Amino acid sequence: MGIRAYILINTQIGKTQKVVEELRNFPEIKKLDVIMGPYDIIVEVEVPSYENISKLLLEKIQNIPAINHTMTCPVVS
């Protein structure tokens, strides 16, 4: 089992579904839900190492133009 984390994603108004469609292409994402509140989407990811979480965020998720902000919460146990 690898490293798991939850990533909270805030999107541009009206762009949440477009972001969901793009996120579904990433094999690291194990679960995805659209939520209400200050964030629009929560995803659960699983990767081999903490370095891979950074790579996923910086090279894939944060390159989706309709994403305003993310917050990453690694699972510690």
C-alpha positions, 0 to 999 in steps of 0.5 A: 500500500502506498501513501494516501491523501485527500485533496480538496479542490476549489474551482472557478464558478461553473467549471466544476463538472469540467474539472471532474471530467479531467480528474477522472483521467488520473489513475492515482485518484481512487475516489472523487466526490463533488461537495458543498462548502468552500471547496467543490471537489474532494479526491482521495489519491494513492501514490508510492511516495510523498514525492509522488503527491507533489508531482501529481499536484504540480504537474497534473492537478494544478495545471487544470486551468479551472482550478483556483486552489487546492489543499492537500491532507496526507493520511497519517495512519 
